[in-house]
Structures are given as structure tokens and as C-alpha cells.
Amino acid sequence: MSFSSIKNFKDKIAQRAVVGPFAKSLDPAFIEVMGYAGFDYVILDMEHGPVDKSLLQNLIRAADISGVLPIVRVPENSLQSVSAALDLGAGGVQVPQVDSAESVRKVIDICKFAPIGNRGVCRFVRAADYSSMDKTEYFKKSNDSILVIQLEGVKALNNLEEIISVKGIDVIFIGPYDLSQSLGVPGDVENPKVLEAAGKIIESCANKNIATGIFVETPTQAKKWKEFGVRYISYSVDIGLFYQQCCEQIEAINA
């Protein structure tokens, strides 16, 4: 993988909002096209998508080819899930259902090499160009990988200040659907309760100079959250975007 792409991504998000979809497709061509279309990143979904480890490396390769940063949403906060994604060359990981400072410290410990963490050491992996990369350079640059933490429930809200006090988080991601369920209004992501909670997270993270992210389904929603200072805009899902475009084309043809 190219570690310069991680640096470029961090430079972008420090200056403006970055945009990328979730991907549930198993076809590397879909991922490659996202890069050519101009998305900044793509979230390869191992939590709610059919992506598994055996397919993941080819999706990451496709992202690398077209210059879109591959972020892997791992299925859980575990050594196997996080380490496997990074070994395959993911530019970062997005970890769901984090609700305490202890959970954050666990993620950091398993996704960073010493002296920051205790990630399992192996340089005969794709991320190290299968050992052709200088090992000192590999271990050092690997610690620059992007860490996205998802906050999705009331417990996370209650522990917000202690969570964002842990050093090493690049993005705090607001999961609006899970958050709406936790607040007793499942699916109503525009409910005042959800909007108030999201606003609290954005404000607190801004005070700590931590970027925030959120999932949106329309350009209007994206623009709204960008105006609120959100820098990591997760715009829809590849399958949904494809379906929407198909519907629009059929409607235009039959008009």
C-alpha cells in the first residue's frame, strides 16, 4: 500500500470535508470506479456487508489502483478483525459500537505497533509489500493509519468526554440509525433527540480538535452536516446509489 495516501487523506480532512460511501459490493470494479469518480475514501463494510477476509484484499487493491483510501469497517473490536484489515493494506479501520475509554484504548493497543500499542508483528504481509519494504519504515508508517471510532448509543454519549480524551482518535463517527434506536426513536434520524445528541458530539469533538463523521443519504443532508463542521461525510451505500441511478434512468427513458 502507499502510506502517502494516508498522509494525503489527513491533509485533506484537516482542510475540508471528505466524502466516501459505504461499500457492500464484492466486485472490485465497483470500488475502483469510486476512486475514478472522485470519492476521497470508501468504507469496506465487514459489519453489515457480505465482505469477508478472503475477498477484502482484492477490494483494497482496487481502491489503491484508483486512489480512493480504503477504510475497513471491522465487524467487532477484536485483535483478529482489526489486525487482519491492516495487514491487508487498509488505510484505516472504522470500529463499531465503542462506548467507553477502555474500548478506545483496546482498539489503539491492537492497531498500533510499539511504542503506541502492541499490534501483532509480521512484515510478510501485503501492507509491508510482502517484506520488500524496509521493516523500520513499515513499523513506523503503519502507526499513521486512520482510526475511526463509532459512537452509537446512550452509553457512549454518557462517556463522551472520557472517550475523546484518549489520544489517537482521528475521527469520531456518529451512527445515526443505531443512535436513534438507543434514544427510543428507531429509524427517525431527523428526530430532535438524535439531532441534539449529534450536535453535542460535534461540539465536544471540536473542542478537542477531533474530526467528526456521520452517515447521510442525500446531498442536502451532506451539505447540512458540512455546515455544522462535520469533516467525514459517509454518503450512502454503493448498492443504494446504484439502485437510485437505475431508477432515475428508467424514469427518464419512460417519461
Buried (B, 14 or more C-beta within 10 A) or exposed (E): BEBEBBEBBBEBBEEEBBBBBBBBBBBBEBBBBBBEEEBBBBBBBBBEBEBEEEBBBBBBBBBBEBBBBBBBBBBEBBBEBBBBBBBBBBBBBBBBBBBBBEBBBBBBBBBBBEEEBBBEEEBEBBBBBEEEBEEEEBBEBBBBBBBBBBBBBEBBBEBBEEBBEBEBBBBBBBBBBBBBBBBEBEEBBEBEBBBEBBEEBBEBBBEEEBBBBBBBBEEEBBEBBBEBEBBBBBBBBBBBBEEEEEEEEEEEEEE
